Amino acid sequence: MSGSEANFDGLVGPTHHYAGLSFGNEASTRNQNAAANPQLAAKQGLLKMKALADLGFAQGVLPPHERPHLATLRQMGFGGSDREVLAQAQAYSPRLLSSLSSASSMWVANAATVSPSADSADGRAHFTVANLNNKFHRAIEADTTSAILRATFKHDGHFAHHDALPQVAALGDEGAANHNRLCGDYDKPGVQVFVYGRDGLVTGENEPVRYPARQTRLASDAVARLHQLSADRTVFVQQNPEAIDRGVFHNDVISVSNRNVLFHHQQTFANSDAALDEIRRKMAALELDFHPIEVPQAKVSIDDAVATYLFNSQLLSKNDGKMMIVVPEESRQHSGVWDYLCELQDSGGPINQVEVFDLRESMRNGGGPACLRLRVALNRAELAAVNDGSLMNDALFARLNQWVDSHYRDRMHAEDLADPQLLTEVRYALDELTQILGLGVIYPFQR
């Protein structure tokens, strides 16, 4: 193979706390107001990145955003010094300040949708930043995310960057969390699968009633056009509304793909048979086999899948042609899910290795291994064009751990967010981080 799939993980930010901001994400809601440990959260994420890099996988790092987000508070009429803005916001609404201090940018599966050069008409890898407009605390991320991606993938000859879609409900876009790609070799043409929860313009009957469907078909269509994708290698499929109402807020909570394998729950799609048939037909046109692994409800219920984040996992190709699945510790702690994984590992199928990581700090806020990473399929020339300082190695791992020890608190509650010293700590930390990663100026406070 001359190509590879690189995983770029989001580094947990210094204001990581549990605020229960994500309605529809049951882990986020369940742990609201618990004490968080930003330092431990960042180190857990770094350990996963380093372990996968040590196994030979291409692994990168994406920095956190500046929080609290004072620019939004100033837009909302809070004025004076930074200290005064924080005090006014806390007095007006602690929940507002919490929303604008969320470390949710760690979940870079929502950063953007990425299409590799092998699929795009102009032969470049395309990035469209997600607008995330279903949640206030995430809808403010697009500008900084764009700056980070443009600094990380900065070669115009290889990478094309698109701004987020307009911030309207009809164009709700959740990025790669609702997108899969199936292929043979990573640098050869494949089939892209866009999963949506609702139409966007027309309110249909087949929509969830308890929790919102965040991704719209209108947005998915727009991203496919921006990325210059061929219709005969693109599939649009609706997520099962009943699954959304059970807490499957993104498709990556119930399915994950790698190369020609789609690992998914029986109740993933609204019309599963038709969806799988279309994927199989379009894969066959590329002379590629399609290998779906469907987990029946009788083996693992949707509720257990949501509780353990079994499908919010990473599927990684090994040198022996088999695949490794990366799951959170919660999957091992659940006897039924772990029994299924052991059975899967020994089944003789494409997945023959299970690796477990403790990501409890992230998991308690509603995001697992797949939430923490943005997948980018690259050929050799494109990988060589990525910002070298963003790629994980022994030296960077040691330096980032030292950086976390120097700048992160080991305990965080929502009431700590009004501390003006915290904002100072965050800015010093991020300014140093951009130098460590060699990203240049990406935050407004640096200008």
C-alpha positions as a LaTeX table, in Angstrom:
\begin{tabular}{lrrr}
\hline
Residue & $x$ (\AA) & $y$ (\AA) & $z$ (\AA) \\
\hline
Met1 & 0.00 & 0.00 & 0.00 \\
Ser2 & 1.16 & 3.52 & $-0.74$ \\
Gly3 & $-1.51$ & 5.08 & 1.48 \\
Ser4 & $-2.54$ & 5.01 & 5.11 \\
Glu5 & $-5.27$ & 6.22 & 7.39 \\
Ala6 & $-3.94$ & 8.70 & 9.91 \\
Asn7 & $-5.86$ & 9.39 & 13.11 \\
Phe8 & $-5.64$ & 12.90 & 14.52 \\
Asp9 & $-6.84$ & 12.95 & 18.12 \\
Gly10 & $-8.14$ & 16.00 & 19.92 \\
Leu11 & $-6.23$ & 16.93 & 23.04 \\
Val12 & $-8.56$ & 17.47 & 26.00 \\
Gly13 & $-8.60$ & 21.14 & 27.02 \\
Pro14 & $-7.77$ & 22.71 & 30.40 \\
Thr15 & $-11.41$ & 23.62 & 31.14 \\
His16 & $-12.70$ & 20.03 & 30.88 \\
His17 & $-15.70$ & 19.77 & 33.23 \\
Tyr18 & $-19.02$ & 17.94 & 33.49 \\
Ala19 & $-21.92$ & 20.22 & 32.71 \\
Gly20 & $-24.43$ & 17.93 & 30.98 \\
Leu21 & $-24.65$ & 20.26 & 28.00 \\
Ser22 & $-25.42$ & 17.72 & 25.29 \\
Phe23 & $-29.11$ & 16.82 & 25.31 \\
Gly24 & $-29.44$ & 13.43 & 23.63 \\
Asn25 & $-26.04$ & 12.28 & 24.91 \\
Glu26 & $-26.99$ & 10.24 & 27.95 \\
Ala27 & $-23.49$ & 9.91 & 29.40 \\
Ser28 & $-23.10$ & 13.69 & 29.32 \\
Thr29 & $-26.42$ & 14.18 & 31.11 \\
Arg30 & $-25.84$ & 11.41 & 33.65 \\
Asn31 & $-22.55$ & 12.85 & 34.93 \\
Gln32 & $-23.61$ & 16.47 & 35.16 \\
Asn33 & $-21.99$ & 18.38 & 38.05 \\
Ala34 & $-19.50$ & 15.63 & 38.93 \\
Ala35 & $-15.92$ & 16.70 & 39.63 \\
Ala36 & $-13.69$ & 16.46 & 36.56 \\
Asn37 & $-9.94$ & 16.03 & 36.29 \\
Pro38 & $-8.65$ & 17.87 & 33.18 \\
Gln39 & $-5.06$ & 16.76 & 33.78 \\
Leu40 & $-6.01$ & 13.09 & 33.89 \\
Ala41 & $-8.31$ & 13.45 & 30.89 \\
Ala42 & $-5.51$ & 14.88 & 28.76 \\
Lys43 & $-3.07$ & 12.19 & 29.87 \\
Gln44 & $-5.52$ & 9.39 & 29.14 \\
Gly45 & $-5.90$ & 10.71 & 25.61 \\
Leu46 & $-2.14$ & 11.06 & 25.15 \\
Leu47 & $-1.59$ & 7.48 & 26.28 \\
Lys48 & $-3.96$ & 6.21 & 23.59 \\
Met49 & $-2.24$ & 8.32 & 20.93 \\
Lys50 & 1.23 & 7.12 & 21.95 \\
Ala51 & 0.20 & 3.46 & 22.18 \\
Leu52 & $-1.22$ & 3.51 & 18.65 \\
Ala53 & 1.80 & 5.37 & 17.30 \\
Asp54 & 4.05 & 2.75 & 18.91 \\
Leu55 & 2.09 & 0.06 & 17.07 \\
Gly56 & 3.00 & 1.74 & 13.79 \\
Phe57 & $-0.20$ & 3.64 & 13.06 \\
Ala58 & 0.00 & 7.21 & 11.73 \\
Gln59 & $-1.11$ & 9.33 & 14.69 \\
Gly60 & $-1.46$ & 13.07 & 15.02 \\
Val61 & $-2.53$ & 15.62 & 17.64 \\
Leu62 & $-5.02$ & 18.47 & 17.30 \\
Pro63 & $-4.94$ & 21.19 & 19.98 \\
Pro64 & $-7.88$ & 22.31 & 22.15 \\
His65 & $-9.76$ & 25.57 & 21.72 \\
Glu66 & $-9.48$ & 28.65 & 23.90 \\
Arg67 & $-12.07$ & 28.57 & 26.67 \\
Pro68 & $-13.90$ & 30.37 & 28.21 \\
His69 & $-14.95$ & 31.88 & 24.85 \\
Leu70 & $-15.01$ & 35.53 & 25.75 \\
Ala71 & $-15.66$ & 36.66 & 22.17 \\
Thr72 & $-19.15$ & 35.17 & 22.30 \\
Leu73 & $-19.82$ & 36.72 & 25.70 \\
Arg74 & $-18.82$ & 40.13 & 24.34 \\
Gln75 & $-21.09$ & 39.59 & 21.34 \\
Met76 & $-23.88$ & 38.99 & 23.85 \\
Gly77 & $-23.36$ & 42.36 & 25.49 \\
Phe78 & $-21.06$ & 41.58 & 28.42 \\
Gly79 & $-18.39$ & 44.26 & 28.58 \\
Gly80 & $-15.34$ & 45.61 & 30.37 \\
Ser81 & $-12.13$ & 43.78 & 31.15 \\
Asp82 & $-11.86$ & 40.02 & 30.76 \\
Arg83 & $-12.26$ & 39.69 & 34.52 \\
Glu84 & $-15.42$ & 41.80 & 34.44 \\
Val85 & $-16.90$ & 39.84 & 31.52 \\
Leu86 & $-16.39$ & 36.57 & 33.39 \\
Ala87 & $-17.94$ & 37.97 & 36.57 \\
Gln88 & $-20.95$ & 39.36 & 34.70 \\
Ala89 & $-21.53$ & 36.09 & 32.87 \\
Gln90 & $-21.30$ & 34.06 & 36.07 \\
Ala91 & $-23.75$ & 36.40 & 37.81 \\
Tyr92 & $-26.15$ & 36.31 & 34.88 \\
Ser93 & $-26.05$ & 32.56 & 34.20 \\
Pro94 & $-23.49$ & 30.02 & 35.42 \\
Arg95 & $-24.84$ & 27.62 & 32.80 \\
Leu96 & $-24.11$ & 30.12 & 30.03 \\
Leu97 & $-20.52$ & 30.45 & 31.24 \\
Ser98 & $-20.27$ & 26.67 & 31.44 \\
Ser99 & $-21.47$ & 26.33 & 27.84 \\
Leu100 & $-18.85$ & 28.80 & 26.66 \\
Ser101 & $-16.14$ & 26.99 & 28.65 \\
Ser102 & $-16.80$ & 23.48 & 27.37 \\
Ala103 & $-13.81$ & 21.40 & 26.30 \\
Ser104 & $-16.01$ & 19.67 & 23.70 \\
Ser105 & $-13.54$ & 20.43 & 20.89 \\
Met106 & $-11.67$ & 17.32 & 22.13 \\
Trp107 & $-14.18$ & 15.29 & 20.10 \\
Val108 & $-12.64$ & 15.95 & 16.73 \\
Ala109 & $-14.77$ & 13.31 & 15.03 \\
Asn110 & $-17.08$ & 16.32 & 14.85 \\
Ala111 & $-14.38$ & 18.71 & 13.64 \\
Ala112 & $-14.96$ & 18.11 & 9.94 \\
Thr113 & $-15.91$ & 15.71 & 7.20 \\
Val114 & $-12.86$ & 14.51 & 5.27 \\
Ser115 & $-12.77$ & 13.02 & 1.77 \\
Pro116 & $-9.48$ & 11.62 & 0.49 \\
Ser117 & $-7.95$ & 12.69 & $-2.79$ \\
Ala118 & $-8.71$ & 9.32 & $-4.38$ \\
Asp119 & $-12.45$ & 10.14 & $-4.24$ \\
Ser120 & $-12.42$ & 13.83 & $-5.19$ \\
Ala121 & $-12.56$ & 15.06 & $-8.78$ \\
Asp122 & $-9.68$ & 17.51 & $-8.31$ \\
Gly123 & $-7.35$ & 14.93 & $-6.73$ \\
Arg124 & $-7.06$ & 16.75 & $-3.38$ \\
Ala125 & $-8.13$ & 15.74 & 0.12 \\
His126 & $-11.12$ & 17.86 & 1.10 \\
Phe127 & $-12.04$ & 19.12 & 4.57 \\
Thr128 & $-15.38$ & 20.75 & 5.43 \\
Val129 & $-15.55$ & 22.08 & 8.96 \\
Ala130 & $-18.71$ & 21.00 & 10.81 \\
Asn131 & $-21.06$ & 23.78 & 11.93 \\
Leu132 & $-22.40$ & 21.72 & 14.88 \\
Asn133 & $-25.36$ & 24.06 & 15.15 \\
Asn134 & $-27.55$ & 21.68 & 17.12 \\
Lys135 & $-25.70$ & 22.56 & 20.35 \\
Phe136 & $-24.83$ & 26.10 & 21.42 \\
His137 & $-21.56$ & 25.12 & 23.09 \\
Arg138 & $-20.36$ & 23.41 & 19.90 \\
Ala139 & $-21.67$ & 25.88 & 17.32 \\
Ile140 & $-18.92$ & 28.31 & 18.38 \\
Glu141 & $-16.12$ & 25.93 & 17.38 \\
Ala142 & $-16.01$ & 26.31 & 13.59 \\
Asp143 & $-13.63$ & 29.27 & 13.23 \\
Thr144 & $-10.93$ & 27.87 & 15.50 \\
Thr145 & $-11.34$ & 24.38 & 14.06 \\
Ser146 & $-10.81$ & 25.81 & 10.60 \\
Ala147 & $-7.64$ & 27.59 & 11.69 \\
Ile148 & $-6.29$ & 24.39 & 13.28 \\
Leu149 & $-7.00$ & 22.21 & 10.25 \\
Arg150 & $-5.56$ & 24.75 & 7.83 \\
Ala151 & $-2.37$ & 24.93 & 9.92 \\
Thr152 & $-2.10$ & 21.14 & 10.20 \\
Phe153 & $-2.92$ & 20.35 & 6.57 \\
Lys154 & $-1.48$ & 23.45 & 4.94 \\
His155 & $-0.34$ & 22.41 & 1.46 \\
Asp156 & $-2.79$ & 23.87 & $-1.09$ \\
Gly157 & $-1.67$ & 21.40 & $-3.72$ \\
His158 & $-2.76$ & 18.47 & $-1.56$ \\
Phe159 & $-5.51$ & 19.81 & 0.70 \\
Ala160 & $-8.70$ & 21.79 & 0.03 \\
His161 & $-10.41$ & 23.47 & 2.99 \\
His162 & $-14.06$ & 24.52 & 3.08 \\
Asp163 & $-15.73$ & 26.76 & 5.64 \\
Ala164 & $-18.59$ & 25.44 & 7.73 \\
Leu165 & $-22.04$ & 25.39 & 6.16 \\
Pro166 & $-24.38$ & 28.27 & 7.10 \\
Gln167 & $-25.46$ & 28.23 & 10.73 \\
Val168 & $-29.09$ & 27.29 & 10.21 \\
Ala169 & $-30.97$ & 24.24 & 11.47 \\
Ala170 & $-31.70$ & 22.95 & 7.96 \\
Leu171 & $-27.96$ & 22.57 & 7.37 \\
Gly172 & $-27.05$ & 20.87 & 10.64 \\
Asp173 & $-23.68$ & 19.19 & 10.06 \\
Glu174 & $-21.94$ & 17.00 & 12.63 \\
Gly175 & $-18.81$ & 16.14 & 10.65 \\
Ala176 & $-17.19$ & 12.73 & 10.42 \\
Ala177 & $-19.28$ & 11.36 & 13.31 \\
Asn178 & $-22.04$ & 10.81 & 10.72 \\
His179 & $-19.79$ & 9.71 & 7.86 \\
Asn180 & $-18.07$ & 6.46 & 6.89 \\
Arg181 & $-15.82$ & 5.49 & 4.00 \\
Leu182 & $-15.41$ & 1.98 & 2.65 \\
Cys183 & $-12.50$ & 1.08 & 0.38 \\
Gly184 & $-9.77$ & $-1.40$ & $-0.48$ \\
Asp185 & $-6.47$ & 0.46 & $-0.20$ \\
Tyr186 & $-6.81$ & 3.83 & 1.52 \\
Asp187 & $-5.35$ & 5.73 & $-1.43$ \\
Lys188 & $-7.64$ & 4.10 & $-4.00$ \\
Pro189 & $-11.25$ & 5.09 & $-4.79$ \\
Gly190 & $-13.87$ & 4.03 & $-2.29$ \\
Val191 & $-17.52$ & 4.51 & $-1.36$ \\
Gln192 & $-18.49$ & 7.30 & 1.03 \\
Val193 & $-21.51$ & 6.77 & 3.25 \\
Phe194 & $-23.27$ & 9.85 & 4.63 \\
Val195 & $-25.69$ & 9.13 & 7.48 \\
Tyr196 & $-28.37$ & 11.70 & 8.30 \\
Gly197 & $-31.18$ & 11.88 & 10.83 \\
Arg198 & $-33.65$ & 14.17 & 9.08 \\
Asp199 & $-34.18$ & 15.86 & 5.73 \\
Gly200 & $-33.55$ & 19.47 & 6.74 \\
Leu201 & $-36.16$ & 21.21 & 4.58 \\
Val202 & $-39.10$ & 18.83 & 4.91 \\
Thr203 & $-40.31$ & 17.55 & 8.26 \\
Gly204 & $-40.96$ & 13.86 & 7.80 \\
Glu205 & $-42.81$ & 11.29 & 9.84 \\
Asn206 & $-39.77$ & 9.04 & 10.21 \\
Glu207 & $-37.90$ & 11.24 & 12.70 \\
Pro208 & $-37.02$ & 10.79 & 16.39 \\
Val209 & $-39.40$ & 12.24 & 18.97 \\
Arg210 & $-37.38$ & 12.19 & 22.19 \\
Tyr211 & $-33.98$ & 13.48 & 21.09 \\
Pro212 & $-33.02$ & 15.71 & 18.15 \\
Ala213 & $-31.67$ & 14.37 & 14.87 \\
Arg214 & $-28.58$ & 16.51 & 14.46 \\
Gln215 & $-27.40$ & 15.71 & 10.93 \\
Thr216 & $-29.54$ & 16.71 & 7.94 \\
Arg217 & $-29.64$ & 15.21 & 4.46 \\
Leu218 & $-29.39$ & 18.75 & 3.07 \\
Ala219 & $-26.04$ & 19.22 & 4.82 \\
Ser220 & $-24.72$ & 15.83 & 3.71 \\
Asp221 & $-25.63$ & 16.62 & 0.09 \\
Ala222 & $-23.81$ & 19.96 & 0.35 \\
Val223 & $-20.62$ & 18.39 & 1.74 \\
Ala224 & $-20.61$ & 15.78 & $-1.02$ \\
Arg225 & $-20.86$ & 18.54 & $-3.63$ \\
Leu226 & $-18.09$ & 20.58 & $-2.02$ \\
His227 & $-15.85$ & 17.52 & $-2.00$ \\
Gln228 & $-16.52$ & 16.83 & $-5.69$ \\
Leu229 & $-17.68$ & 13.27 & $-5.07$ \\
Ser230 & $-19.07$ & 11.01 & $-7.75$ \\
Ala231 & $-22.71$ & 9.98 & $-7.28$ \\
Asp232 & $-21.92$ & 6.39 & $-8.20$ \\
Arg233 & $-19.50$ & 6.15 & $-5.26$ \\
Thr234 & $-21.63$ & 7.97 & $-2.68$ \\
Val235 & $-24.42$ & 6.60 & $-0.47$ \\
Phe236 & $-26.89$ & 8.58 & 1.64 \\
Val237 & $-28.73$ & 6.63 & 4.32 \\
Gln238 & $-31.02$ & 7.63 & 7.16 \\
Gln239 & $-30.17$ & 6.76 & 10.73 \\
Asn240 & $-32.75$ & 4.73 & 12.62 \\
Pro241 & $-34.89$ & 7.32 & 14.51 \\
Glu242 & $-35.59$ & 4.80 & 17.27 \\
Ala243 & $-31.85$ & 4.47 & 17.87 \\
Ile244 & $-31.49$ & 8.26 & 18.14 \\
Asp245 & $-34.24$ & 8.24 & 20.76 \\
Arg246 & $-32.26$ & 5.62 & 22.71 \\
Gly247 & $-29.21$ & 7.91 & 22.91 \\
Val248 & $-27.46$ & 7.27 & 19.57 \\
Phe249 & $-26.91$ & 10.98 & 18.99 \\
His250 & $-24.30$ & 10.34 & 16.25 \\
Asn251 & $-23.91$ & 7.47 & 13.84 \\
Asp252 & $-20.47$ & 6.69 & 15.28 \\
Val253 & $-22.19$ & 5.59 & 18.49 \\
Ile254 & $-23.70$ & 2.65 & 16.59 \\
Ser255 & $-21.35$ & 1.88 & 13.68 \\
Val256 & $-17.73$ & 2.17 & 12.57 \\
Ser257 & $-15.98$ & 1.28 & 9.32 \\
Asn258 & $-12.48$ & 0.52 & 8.12 \\
Arg259 & $-11.51$ & $-0.42$ & 4.58 \\
Asn260 & $-14.16$ & $-2.92$ & 3.42 \\
Val261 & $-15.60$ & $-3.67$ & 6.89 \\
Leu262 & $-18.69$ & $-2.01$ & 8.38 \\
Phe263 & $-19.11$ & $-2.98$ & 12.05 \\
His264 & $-22.63$ & $-1.96$ & 13.00 \\
His265 & $-25.63$ & $-2.70$ & 15.15 \\
Gln266 & $-28.69$ & $-4.40$ & 13.70 \\
Gln267 & $-30.74$ & $-1.24$ & 14.30 \\
Thr268 & $-28.30$ & 1.29 & 12.84 \\
Phe269 & $-30.23$ & 2.39 & 9.74 \\
Ala270 & $-33.85$ & 3.24 & 9.05 \\
Asn271 & $-33.88$ & 0.86 & 6.04 \\
Ser272 & $-30.94$ & $-1.40$ & 6.69 \\
Asp273 & $-31.38$ & $-3.91$ & 3.88 \\
Ala274 & $-31.64$ & $-1.23$ & 1.19 \\
Ala275 & $-28.67$ & 0.69 & 2.62 \\
Leu276 & $-26.41$ & $-2.35$ & 2.77 \\
Asp277 & $-27.46$ & $-3.44$ & $-0.72$ \\
Glu278 & $-26.57$ & $-0.05$ & $-2.18$ \\
Ile279 & $-23.19$ & $-0.04$ & $-0.46$ \\
Arg280 & $-22.50$ & $-3.58$ & $-1.68$ \\
Arg281 & $-23.50$ & $-2.71$ & $-5.25$ \\
Lys282 & $-21.33$ & 0.41 & $-5.39$ \\
Met283 & $-18.39$ & $-1.41$ & $-3.81$ \\
Ala284 & $-18.76$ & $-4.18$ & $-6.40$ \\
Ala285 & $-18.59$ & $-1.61$ & $-9.21$ \\
Leu286 & $-15.09$ & $-0.82$ & $-7.90$ \\
Glu287 & $-14.33$ & $-4.55$ & $-7.78$ \\
Leu288 & $-14.28$ & $-4.45$ & $-3.99$ \\
Asp289 & $-15.83$ & $-6.91$ & $-1.57$ \\
Phe290 & $-18.07$ & $-5.52$ & 1.16 \\
His291 & $-17.86$ & $-7.16$ & 4.59 \\
Pro292 & $-20.61$ & $-5.98$ & 6.95 \\
Ile293 & $-20.48$ & $-7.28$ & 10.54 \\
Glu294 & $-23.94$ & $-6.82$ & 11.99 \\
Val295 & $-24.34$ & $-7.16$ & 15.75 \\
Pro296 & $-27.84$ & $-8.44$ & 16.57 \\
Gln297 & $-30.01$ & $-6.81$ & 19.20 \\
Ala298 & $-30.21$ & $-10.21$ & 20.91 \\
Lys299 & $-26.42$ & $-10.15$ & 21.46 \\
Val300 & $-25.94$ & $-6.47$ & 22.36 \\
Ser301 & $-28.90$ & $-4.16$ & 22.96 \\
Ile302 & $-28.86$ & $-0.54$ & 21.83 \\
Asp303 & $-28.91$ & 0.50 & 25.49 \\
Asp304 & $-25.82$ & $-1.59$ & 26.22 \\
Ala305 & $-24.10$ & $-0.26$ & 23.10 \\
Val306 & $-24.74$ & 3.32 & 24.24 \\
Ala307 & $-23.64$ & 2.60 & 27.82 \\
Thr308 & $-20.38$ & 0.93 & 26.79 \\
Tyr309 & $-19.63$ & 2.76 & 23.51 \\
Leu310 & $-18.90$ & $-0.56$ & 21.84 \\
Phe311 & $-19.33$ & 0.95 & 18.38 \\
Asn312 & $-17.63$ & 4.23 & 19.24 \\
Ser313 & $-14.44$ & 2.34 & 18.66 \\
Gln314 & $-11.56$ & 2.46 & 16.22 \\
Leu315 & $-11.01$ & $-0.21$ & 13.59 \\
Leu316 & $-7.37$ & $-0.26$ & 12.51 \\
Ser317 & $-5.70$ & $-2.35$ & 9.79 \\
Lys318 & $-2.68$ & $-4.38$ & 10.86 \\
Asn319 & 0.24 & $-5.53$ & 8.74 \\
Asp320 & $-1.09$ & $-9.09$ & 8.69 \\
Gly321 & $-4.23$ & $-8.01$ & 6.83 \\
Lys322 & $-6.44$ & $-8.35$ & 9.90 \\
Met323 & $-7.95$ & $-5.58$ & 12.01 \\
Met324 & $-7.70$ & $-4.44$ & 15.59 \\
Ile325 & $-10.64$ & $-2.87$ & 17.40 \\
Val326 & $-9.92$ & $-0.20$ & 20.04 \\
Val327 & $-12.63$ & $-0.01$ & 22.71 \\
Pro328 & $-13.02$ & 1.85 & 26.02 \\
Glu329 & $-12.65$ & 0.16 & 29.41 \\
Glu330 & $-16.43$ & 0.33 & 29.81 \\
Ser331 & $-16.79$ & $-2.33$ & 27.10 \\
Arg332 & $-14.63$ & $-4.72$ & 29.11 \\
Gln333 & $-16.53$ & $-4.05$ & 32.31 \\
His334 & $-19.85$ & $-5.11$ & 30.76 \\
Ser335 & $-19.97$ & $-8.90$ & 30.75 \\
Gly336 & $-22.33$ & $-9.25$ & 27.80 \\
Val337 & $-20.43$ & $-6.80$ & 25.58 \\
Trp338 & $-17.08$ & $-8.31$ & 26.54 \\
Asp339 & $-18.33$ & $-11.81$ & 25.79 \\
Tyr340 & $-19.38$ & $-10.59$ & 22.35 \\
Leu341 & $-15.97$ & $-8.99$ & 21.71 \\
Cys342 & $-14.17$ & $-12.18$ & 22.72 \\
Glu343 & $-16.42$ & $-14.13$ & 20.39 \\
Leu344 & $-15.74$ & $-11.66$ & 17.59 \\
Gln345 & $-11.98$ & $-11.88$ & 18.15 \\
Asp346 & $-12.03$ & $-15.67$ & 17.91 \\
Ser347 & $-14.51$ & $-15.93$ & 15.04 \\
Gly348 & $-11.96$ & $-16.11$ & 12.23 \\
Gly349 & $-13.29$ & $-12.89$ & 10.70 \\
Pro350 & $-11.39$ & $-9.74$ & 9.81 \\
Ile351 & $-11.27$ & $-8.43$ & 13.43 \\
Asn352 & $-8.94$ & $-10.63$ & 15.48 \\
Gln353 & $-7.58$ & $-8.29$ & 18.16 \\
Val354 & $-9.22$ & $-6.18$ & 20.87 \\
Glu355 & $-7.34$ & $-3.37$ & 22.59 \\
Val356 & $-8.80$ & $-1.61$ & 25.62 \\
Phe357 & $-8.05$ & 1.93 & 26.79 \\
Asp358 & $-9.10$ & 3.75 & 29.93 \\
Leu359 & $-10.71$ & 6.97 & 28.70 \\
Arg360 & $-13.04$ & 7.39 & 31.64 \\
Glu361 & $-12.72$ & 11.17 & 31.90 \\
Ser362 & $-13.82$ & 11.56 & 28.29 \\
Met363 & $-16.39$ & 8.78 & 28.50 \\
Arg364 & $-18.15$ & 10.41 & 31.44 \\
Asn365 & $-18.69$ & 13.48 & 29.27 \\
Gly366 & $-20.12$ & 11.38 & 26.45 \\
Gly367 & $-17.26$ & 10.60 & 24.08 \\
Gly368 & $-15.17$ & 7.50 & 23.51 \\
Pro369 & $-12.24$ & 6.43 & 21.32 \\
Ala370 & $-13.91$ & 7.25 & 17.99 \\
Cys371 & $-15.16$ & 10.64 & 19.21 \\
Leu372 & $-11.60$ & 11.66 & 20.03 \\
Arg373 & $-10.17$ & 11.15 & 16.54 \\
Leu374 & $-10.53$ & 12.54 & 13.04 \\
Arg375 & $-9.66$ & 9.97 & 10.37 \\
Val376 & $-7.70$ & 11.24 & 7.37 \\
Ala377 & $-6.82$ & 8.85 & 4.54 \\
Leu378 & $-3.58$ & 10.02 & 2.93 \\
Asn379 & $-1.17$ & 8.91 & 0.26 \\
Arg380 & 2.55 & 9.13 & 0.92 \\
Ala381 & 2.98 & 12.60 & $-0.55$ \\
Glu382 & 0.07 & 13.96 & 1.46 \\
Leu383 & 1.31 & 12.43 & 4.71 \\
Ala384 & 4.70 & 14.04 & 4.06 \\
Ala385 & 2.93 & 17.40 & 3.60 \\
Val386 & 1.20 & 17.27 & 7.00 \\
Asn387 & 2.63 & 19.63 & 9.63 \\
Asp388 & 5.43 & 17.51 & 11.06 \\
Gly389 & 5.08 & 18.92 & 14.56 \\
Ser390 & 1.56 & 17.52 & 14.84 \\
Leu391 & 2.63 & 13.87 & 14.46 \\
Met392 & 3.04 & 11.77 & 17.61 \\
Asn393 & 6.46 & 10.37 & 18.52 \\
Asp394 & 8.45 & 9.71 & 21.71 \\
Ala395 & 9.73 & 13.27 & 22.02 \\
Leu396 & 6.32 & 14.87 & 21.45 \\
Phe397 & 4.64 & 12.50 & 23.91 \\
Ala398 & 7.14 & 13.41 & 26.64 \\
Arg399 & 6.90 & 17.12 & 25.86 \\
Leu400 & 3.10 & 17.15 & 25.89 \\
Asn401 & 2.94 & 15.30 & 29.20 \\
Gln402 & 5.28 & 17.89 & 30.70 \\
Trp403 & 3.10 & 20.61 & 29.21 \\
Val404 & $-0.05$ & 19.10 & 30.75 \\
Asp405 & 1.64 & 18.78 & 34.14 \\
Ser406 & 2.67 & 22.44 & 33.98 \\
His407 & $-0.64$ & 23.95 & 32.91 \\
Tyr408 & $-3.61$ & 21.73 & 33.80 \\
Arg409 & $-5.56$ & 21.56 & 37.02 \\
Asp410 & $-6.41$ & 18.18 & 38.50 \\
Arg411 & $-9.89$ & 19.16 & 39.61 \\
Met412 & $-12.56$ & 21.24 & 37.88 \\
His413 & $-16.12$ & 22.21 & 38.79 \\
Ala414 & $-18.39$ & 24.56 & 36.87 \\
Glu415 & $-17.95$ & 27.29 & 39.51 \\
Asp416 & $-14.19$ & 27.35 & 38.81 \\
Leu417 & $-14.81$ & 28.69 & 35.30 \\
Ala418 & $-15.36$ & 32.27 & 36.50 \\
Asp419 & $-11.84$ & 32.38 & 37.96 \\
Pro420 & $-9.97$ & 34.96 & 35.83 \\
Gln421 & $-6.73$ & 33.15 & 36.66 \\
Leu422 & $-8.05$ & 30.12 & 34.76 \\
Leu423 & $-8.36$ & 32.16 & 31.57 \\
Thr424 & $-4.77$ & 33.35 & 32.02 \\
Glu425 & $-3.62$ & 29.78 & 32.57 \\
Val426 & $-5.42$ & 28.62 & 29.42 \\
Arg427 & $-3.91$ & 31.32 & 27.23 \\
Tyr428 & $-0.37$ & 30.72 & 28.46 \\
Ala429 & $-0.85$ & 27.00 & 27.90 \\
Leu430 & $-2.23$ & 27.32 & 24.38 \\
Asp431 & 0.39 & 29.84 & 23.32 \\
Glu432 & 3.09 & 27.41 & 24.38 \\
Leu433 & 1.29 & 24.51 & 22.72 \\
Thr434 & 1.20 & 26.19 & 19.32 \\
Gln435 & 4.97 & 26.55 & 19.57 \\
Ile436 & 5.43 & 22.89 & 20.58 \\
Leu437 & 3.31 & 21.74 & 17.62 \\
Gly438 & 4.74 & 24.33 & 15.22 \\
Leu439 & 1.29 & 25.59 & 14.21 \\
Gly440 & 1.93 & 29.32 & 14.24 \\
Val441 & $-0.83$ & 31.74 & 15.22 \\
Ile442 & $-4.24$ & 30.05 & 15.39 \\
Tyr443 & $-6.00$ & 31.71 & 18.37 \\
Pro444 & $-7.45$ & 35.26 & 18.36 \\
Phe445 & $-5.62$ & 36.14 & 21.60 \\
Gln446 & $-2.29$ & 35.52 & 19.82 \\
Arg447 & $-2.94$ & 38.21 & 17.21 \\
\hline
\end{tabular}
